[in-house]
Amino acid sequence: MFAVEVRDHIMIAHSFRGAVFGPAQALHGATFVVDLAFFRENLDENGIVVDIGLAHDALKAVLGPLTYRNLDELPEFAGRNTTTEVLARHIFDAMAAAIARGDLGPDARAIAKLRVTLHESHVARAWYEAPIGG
């Protein structure tokens, strides 16, 4: 399996509900480094997994509505804790939709799976990985 990964970051604010989160129940900021990996069995006719420029542009477009926002105020997260895992799945779903729409070019529809990794710090990260269309 071949893979290409692009990276960006987001700075957000949010709070959590539940005693398990301790002091993170209060409104706080977070900066996440976001890695997005594209996997496919075979390279396209140009010898690539995905156009890196289009992939990076699509990731920026997905992250844009989250950047510098209080996630507690966004309707798509109403009633949910915006944990690192939840954010990874949200980004995954938005990127899978971008691929399906053709935002990454027609050859990108052959991508077999995606992995979205959010780095909370230098010691902790979480990801969501699953097959897509292909």
N, C-alpha and C positions, 0 to 999 in steps of 0.2 A: 504494500500500500504506500502510495506517495502522499506527502503532506506539505503544505505551505502554511506559515503562520504569520499573522500581522498583529501589531500591538498599538494600543492607544491608552488613554487613561480618562477617568472621570473624577470629579470632585463633587461630592453630594453632602446633604444633611439629611438626617433621619433620626427616628427614635424607635424603640421596641416596646412591645407590651409583653409582660410576663416576668416573674421573679427570676427566672433562669438567666435573664440578661443583666441583672444587677444594675450597676451605674449606667449602662447603655440604654436603660429605659428613658433617660433624659435625652433631650435633643442634643445631637453631637454631629460633628463632621467626619467624613471619611474620604480618603483618596484611594482609588482602586486602579492598579495597572491591569489592563484588560488584554488578554491574549486570545486570539481567535484562530483556531487551526481548521483547515479544510483538508479533507482526506478523499482520495479517489484511487481506484484500482489501477487505472491506466492514464497516462498523460494524453493531452489533447494533440491535435495535429501540429501544434506549435511547440510541443514538448514541455508544456506547463500544466500545473494543477489548476490554477486560476490566475487571472490577471491581477498581480499584486496591487497595482494602482487602483483598480476598480474595487478590490477587496477592502483596501484601506479607506477609500471614499465611502463605501457602504457601511463600514464599521463606524466611521465618524458620524454618518447620518443617523444611525441607530442610537449612538451615545449622546448626540446633541440635545435631545429633549430631556435628558437626565442631568446633564452637566450644570453645576451651580444651582441645583434645584433642591428644595426640601421634598424628598420623596413622599413624606406623609401627606402632602397636599395634592399629589397627582392621582387622578381618578383610577388609573389602571392598577394602583396599589391599595385602593381603599379597603380597609379592614384586614390588611396583610402586613406581617412583619417583613420589611425589605432586607432580609438576611442576604449574605453573600450568595448563598445557594439560590434564593429566589431571584436575585438580580441576574445570575448566570443563566437561568432558564429564560428569563424575560429577553435577554440579549440573544440567546439561541433562537427563540421563536421569531424574533424580528429579523434576524439574519436569514433564517430558512425562508421566510416570506420574501425577502429581497432576492434571494436566488430564484425562487419560483416565479417572481415577476420578471426576471431577466436582467436585473440591475447589475449583475456581475458578468453579463454576456451569455449568449446561448450555450456555449460549451460548459458553463458552470453548472448546468443542470445535471451533469454527470457526477457531481460531487456526491460521494456516498454517505459521509457523515461530517459533523461539525463537533468541535470541542471548544467551549467558552470557559476560560480560566480567569478568575478574578483574584488578584493578589492583594490581600488586605494589608500585608506588611511583609517584611523580609522573612518572617517565620510562619506565616499562615496564608493559605490559599484554598479556594474551593472551585470546583468546575462542574459543568453539565456537559455531557457528551451523549450523542445519540445519532442513529442513522437519519438521513433525510431522503426525500424523493429519489434522486438518482435514477 
